[in-house]
């Protein structure tokens, strides 16, 4: 397949590009910094530079890091434009192409489901709310729907906390390694997670499985609470994990970002992936953390 990726130099995009190349696909990465593109892939800084040959699949993962900085008004605008604005640009380019792709996989996140507390299982049929993270995902998915040609199969990838060499786990690893880790807030909020290997494998599965369409929760079958996650990471690193970060401290340090991303979380399950028969390699947290912490 000829595959175009946005966000192909990021935490997920880099190993995804490596996997696609290993599977003998032709990969083009639309990016700002060609030097960061995996060798073997074609880097373009403008969509006008994409070859005239038909693009069989588009994987749209680009977006400024949602948890990288406190959410000021300017940061929120950047987060939105790097997702929604870029997806609209991609849609205009796709509309001008003579041959539409067969599949369009576009990023989203479990933030779609909002902040409602509780332990009820959440599947792809659940709606969102008016929080920033939820409306961001709703608008991003709407942009992807606009961008997707009528004859193209669309998958909306609602990603949980991806555990790998980087991302959220890298930020947590240092304090936990020093024995300074622990649950956040009450510790009862849910943390739906997925191992990076399963994340990449799921995207590849969605490329190939023509039954896959609409929202897909990219989360492992067994989400855990913040307290459970902290205890498991402590065990994986052989360090105590008993120092909680109080909710007041989270709000003071991170503001709205902390309230929505750290103090809230819903019990999201991968109903669609399970129905498609996707074979998760890591279904429970302990083996996933053991694998990653041993690398």
PyMOL commands that set and color helices and strands:
alter all, ss='L'
color gray80, all
select helices_A, chain A and resi 13-22+34-36+47-49+73-96+110-113+132-147+167-177+196-208+226-237+247-261+271-275+285-293
alter helices_A, ss='H'
color red, helices_A
select strands_A, chain A and resi 2-6+26-30+42-44+57-60+103-109+121-122+153-159+161-163+190-191+193-195+214-218+224-225+267-268
alter strands_A, ss='S'
color yellow, strands_A
deselect
rebuild
show_as cartoon
